[in-house]
Amino acid sequence: MVSHLSTALYAITAIRAVIVGIERKHHGMREVFIGSESLASGELTRGRLRWNYRAMFPDVYAEKGLAPSLHLNTVGAWVWSRGAAVITGRAAAALHGALWIAADAPVEMIGPMPRAPKGIVVRRERIEADEVVERDGLLVTTPQRTAFDLARHLPRDAAVIHLDALARATDVKAADVLLLAERYPRARGLPRSSIALDLMDGGGHSPRETWLRLQLIDAGFPRPRTQIRVTDGFRQAFIDMGYDEPMVGLDYDGRQHLTDRKQYVHDIGRADLIDRQGWIDIHVVAEHSRRYIVHRVAEAFARRGYRPRLRRGSR
């Protein structure tokens, strides 16, 4: 991808003008502001600024009582850019409704700024007007462009975790994202992005489910199907992932299965339903190693007469 911004970034000035008009009404914008502007207008004194507000980024302040959050940081980063940038990456995914994004994740933006302070990543990349939308009074990349940037700029496992969450929140499809690869054939990170996008699955309902699915694929098992519906005609349950033909499934059990009595009782009936329908359902917890998981799945396949060709060192 060429190092300079497309003229299309400046073509979205009309969108920005509308947003600037409403930004003071936005609930986050009232507490995040440019310090020098407030001093120049007389709204604040230097003493009040120092005692009642904290610096988020250079010349960008927020009320000291506001709890840190990714959303607050995103608003602060956009204010720091003076509205000249477009939010992308993890911060954009969160604005589109994706879950599982750390509060301290850097705010990634596409814009003309030459340098960025800690907590902000600015990329001087091409972007077209049809890749930008408005969310909560901010300029944000579309789900397709957000997925494109996540896939290109993050390591594979982290990228797939966030792509799964974005796909679940927006129903974005890999095929739509790959159209951007055709638009930007020289974009940085294209080989990496094609791998991550191929693994994207909106059926991943948590980072650990995505992690488990990747462990199976990396070991050499066929790609599992996610959110498998099991029913006896009256009741139904969903297995996190699995294989229909050998009827081998896997569920990742989080801590709620141990601490929530109602969940525990529900799980007993669920396990009975799945077992009666002929499934081998393997439960995985955080303490299970990759080697142990692979061994259990291979053993379940063998019980059903299947011998998957696993990669050397997987067992």
For each residue, the residues with C-beta under 8 A, 3 or more apart:
1: 125 126 184 186 187 188
2: 125 126 186
3: 124 125
4: 124 126
5: 9 10 110 111 112 124 125 126 127
6: 9 126 127 128
7: 10 11
8: 11 12 126 127 128 129
9: 5 6 12 86 110 111 112 127
10: 5 7 13
11: 7 8 14 129
12: 8 9 15 16 86 129 132 139
13: 10 16 17
14: 11 17 18
15: 12 18 19 129 132 134 139
16: 12 13 19 20 83 84 139
17: 13 14 20 21
18: 14 15 21 22 134
19: 15 16 22 23 83 134 137 138 139
20: 16 17 23 83
21: 17 18
22: 18 19 25 26 137
23: 19 20 26 29 83 137
24: 29 30
25: 22 29 137
26: 22 23 29 30 75 136 137
27: 30
28: 31 32 71 72 75 136 137
29: 23 24 25 26 32 33 75 79 137
30: 24 26 27
31: 28 62 63 66
32: 28 29 56 60 61 62 72 75 76 79
33: 29 37 38 60 61 79
34: 37 38 59 60 61 79 82
35: 38 39 44 49 53 55 59 60 61
36: 39 40 59
37: 33 34 40 41
38: 33 34 35 41 43 44 49 61
39: 35 36 42 43 44 45 46 49
40: 36 37
41: 37 38
42: 39
43: 38 39
44: 35 38 39 48 49 53
45: 39 48 49
46: 39 49 50
47: 50 51
48: 44 45 51 52 53
49: 35 38 39 44 45 46 52 53 61
50: 46 47 53
51: 47 48
52: 48 49 63 64
53: 35 44 48 49 50 61 62 63 64
54: 61 62 63 64
55: 35 58 59 60 61
56: 32 60 61 62 72 73 76 80 119
57: 60 76 77 80 117 119 120
58: 55 80 117
59: 34 35 36 55 80
60: 32 33 34 35 55 56 57 76 79 80
61: 32 33 34 35 38 49 53 54 55 56
62: 31 32 53 54 56 66 72 76
63: 31 52 53 54 66
64: 52 53 54
65:
66: 31 62 63 72
67: 72
68: 72 73 103 104
69: 72 73 103
70: 73 74 90 91 94 101 102 103 104 105 107
71: 28 74 75 94 95 136
72: 28 32 56 62 66 67 68 69 75 76
73: 56 68 69 70 76 77 91 103 104 107 119
74: 70 71 77 78 87 91 94 95 107 138
75: 26 28 29 32 71 72 78 79 138
76: 32 56 57 60 62 72 73 79 80 107
77: 57 73 74 80 81 85 87 91 107 109 119 120
78: 74 75 81 83 85 87 109 138 139
79: 29 32 33 34 60 75 76 82 83
80: 56 57 58 59 60 76 77 117 120
81: 77 78 84 85 109 111 113 122
82: 34 79
83: 16 19 20 23 78 79 139
84: 16 81 111 112 113
85: 77 78 81 109 110 111 112 113 122 139
86: 9 12 109 110 111 127 132 139 140 141
87: 74 77 78 91 92 95 107 108 109 135 138 139 140 141
88: 91 92 108 109 110 123 140 141 145 146 149
89: 92 93 106 107 108 121 146 149 150 153 154
90: 70 93 94 101 102 105 106 108 150 162
91: 70 73 74 77 87 88 94 95 101 105 107 108
92: 87 88 89 95 96 108 135 140 141 146 149
93: 89 90 96 98 101 146 150 162 165 166 169
94: 70 71 74 90 91 97 98 101
95: 71 74 87 91 92 135 136 138 140
96: 92 93 135 140 143 146 166 169 170
97: 94 169 170
98: 93 94 101 162 165 166 168 169 170
99: 165 168 169
100: 161 162 165 206 207
101: 70 90 91 93 94 98 105 162 165
102: 70 90 105
103: 68 69 70 73
104: 68 70 73 119
105: 70 90 91 101 102
106: 89 90 119 120 121
107: 70 73 74 76 77 87 89 91 119 120 121
108: 87 88 89 90 91 92 120 121 122 123 149 153
109: 77 78 81 85 86 87 88 113 116 120 121 122 123
110: 5 9 85 86 88 122 123 124 125 127 141
111: 5 9 81 84 85 86 122 124
112: 5 9 84 85 124
113: 81 84 85 109 116 122
114:
115: 122
116: 109 113 120 121 122
117: 57 58 80 120
118:
119: 56 57 73 77 104 106 107
120: 57 77 80 106 107 108 109 116 117
121: 89 106 107 108 109 116
122: 81 85 108 109 110 111 113 115 116
123: 88 108 109 110 153
124: 3 4 5 110 111 112
125: 1 2 3 5 110 187 188
126: 1 2 4 5 6 8 184
127: 5 6 8 9 86 110 131 132 141 145
128: 6 8 131 132 183
129: 8 11 12 15 132
130: 142
131: 127 128 141 142 144 145 180
132: 12 15 86 127 128 129 139 140 141 142 145
133: 139 140 141 142
134: 15 18 19 137 138 139 140
135: 87 92 95 96 138 140
136: 26 28 71 95
137: 19 22 23 25 26 28 29 134
138: 19 74 75 78 87 95 134 135
139: 12 15 16 19 78 83 85 86 87 132 133 134
140: 86 87 88 92 95 96 132 133 134 135 146
141: 86 87 88 92 110 127 131 132 133 145 146 149
142: 130 131 132 133 145 146
143: 96 146 147 166 170 172
144: 131 147 148 172 176 177 179 180
145: 88 127 131 132 141 142 148 149 180
146: 88 89 92 93 96 140 141 142 143 149 150 166 172
147: 143 144 150 151 163 166 167 172 174 177 197 200
148: 144 145 151 152 177 180 181 187 193
149: 88 89 92 108 141 145 146 152 153
150: 89 90 93 146 147 153 154 159 162 163 166 196
151: 147 148 154 159 163 177 189 192 193 194 196 197 200
152: 148 149 187 188 189 190 192 193
153: 89 108 123 149 150 159 188 189
154: 89 150 151 158 159 162 196
155: 158 159
156: 159 160 192 195 196 199
157: 160 161 210 211 214
158: 154 155 161 162
159: 150 151 153 154 155 156 162 163 192 193 196
160: 156 157 163 164 196 199 200 210 214
161: 100 157 158 164 165 204 207 210 211
162: 90 93 98 100 101 150 154 158 159 165 166
163: 147 150 151 159 160 166 167 196 197 199 200
164: 160 161 167 168 200 201 202 203 204 209 210
165: 93 98 99 100 101 161 162 168 169 204 207
166: 93 96 98 143 146 147 150 162 163 169 170 172
167: 147 163 164 170 171 172 173 200 201 202
168: 98 99 164 165 202 203 204 205
169: 93 96 97 98 99 165 166
170: 96 97 98 143 166 167
171: 167 202
172: 143 144 146 147 166 167 176 177
173: 167 176 177
174: 147 177 178 197 198 200
175: 178 179
176: 144 172 173 179
177: 144 147 148 151 172 173 174 180 181 197
178: 174 175 181 182 194 197
179: 144 175 176 182 183
180: 131 144 145 148 177 183 184 187
181: 148 177 178 184 185 187 190 193 194
182: 178 179 185
183: 128 179 180
184: 1 126 180 181 187 190
185: 181 182 190
186: 1 2
187: 1 125 148 152 180 181 184 190 193
188: 1 125 152 153
189: 151 152 153 192 193
190: 152 181 184 185 187 193 194
191: 194 195
192: 151 152 156 159 189 195 196
193: 148 151 152 159 181 187 189 190 196 197
194: 151 178 181 190 191 197 198
195: 156 191 192 198 199
196: 150 151 154 156 159 160 163 192 193 199 200
197: 147 151 163 174 177 178 193 194 200
198: 174 194 195
199: 156 160 163 195 196 214 217
200: 147 151 160 163 164 167 174 196 197
201: 164 167 204 210 213 226
202: 164 167 168 171
203: 164 168 225 226 227 241
204: 161 164 165 168 201 209 210 213 226
205: 168 209 227 240
206: 100 209 210 252 254
207: 100 161 165 210 211
208: 211 212 252 254 286
209: 164 204 205 206 212 213 226 240 241 252
210: 157 160 161 164 201 204 206 207 213 214
211: 157 161 207 208 214 215
212: 208 209 215 216 240 241 250 252 284 293
213: 201 204 209 210 216 217 223 224 226 241
214: 157 160 199 210 211 217 218
215: 211 212 218 219 290 293 294
216: 212 213 219 221 223 224 241 250 293 294 297
217: 199 213 214 221 223 224
218: 214 215 311 314
219: 215 216 290 294 297 310 311 314 315
220: 308 309 310 311 314
221: 216 217 224 243 294 297 301 308 310
222: 243 308
223: 213 216 217
224: 213 216 217 221 241 242 243 250
225: 203 228 241 242 243 244
226: 201 203 204 209 213 240 241
227: 203 205 238 239 240 241
228: 225 238 239 241 242 244 249
229: 236 237 238
230: 236 237 238 239 273 274 277 279
231: 234 235 236 237 273 277
232: 235 273 276 277
233:
234: 231
235: 231 232 269 273
236: 229 230 231 273
237: 229 230 231 270 273 274
238: 227 228 229 230
239: 227 228 230 242 249 250 251 274 279 281
240: 205 209 212 226 227 249 250 251 252
241: 203 209 212 213 216 224 225 226 227 228 249 250
242: 224 225 228 239 247 248 249 250 279 281
243: 221 222 224 225 246 247 248 249 301
244: 225 228 247
245: 306
246: 243 280 300 301 304 305 306
247: 242 243 244 278 279 280 304
248: 242 243 279 280 282 297 300 301 304
249: 228 239 240 241 242 243 274 279 280 281 282
250: 212 216 224 239 240 241 242 281 282 283 284 297
251: 239 240 281 282 283 284
252: 206 208 209 212 240 283 284 285
253: 257 283 284 285
254: 206 208 257
255: 258 259
256: 259 260 263
257: 253 254 260 263 264 267
258: 255 264
259: 255 256
260: 256 257 263 264
261: 264 265
262: 265 266
263: 256 257 260 266 267
264: 257 258 260 261 267 268
265: 261 262 268 269
266: 262 263 269 270
267: 257 263 264 270 271
268: 264 265 271 272
269: 235 265 266 272 273
270: 237 266 267 273 274
271: 267 268 274 275 281
272: 268 269 275 276
273: 230 231 232 235 236 237 269 270 276 277
274: 230 237 239 249 270 271 277 279 281
275: 271 272 278 279 281
276: 232 272 273
277: 230 231 232 273 274
278: 247 275
279: 230 239 242 247 248 249 274 275
280: 246 247 248 249 300 303 304
281: 239 242 249 250 251 271 274 275
282: 248 249 250 251 293 296 297 300
283: 250 251 252 253
284: 212 250 251 252 253 288 293
285: 252 253 288
286: 208
287:
288: 284 285 292 293
289: 292 293
290: 215 219 293 294
291: 294 295 314 315
292: 288 289 295 296
293: 212 215 216 282 284 288 289 290 296 297
294: 215 216 219 221 290 291 297 298 310 314 315
295: 291 292 298 299 315
296: 282 292 293 299 300
297: 216 219 221 248 250 282 293 294 300 301
298: 294 295 301 302 308 310 315
299: 295 296 302 303
300: 246 248 280 282 296 297 303 304
301: 221 243 246 248 297 298 304 306 307 308
302: 298 299 305 306 307
303: 280 299 300
304: 246 247 248 280 300 301
305: 246 302
306: 245 246 301 302
307: 301 302
308: 220 221 222 298 301
309: 220
310: 219 220 221 294 298 314 315
311: 218 219 220 314
312:
313:
314: 218 219 220 291 294 310 311
315: 219 291 294 295 298 310
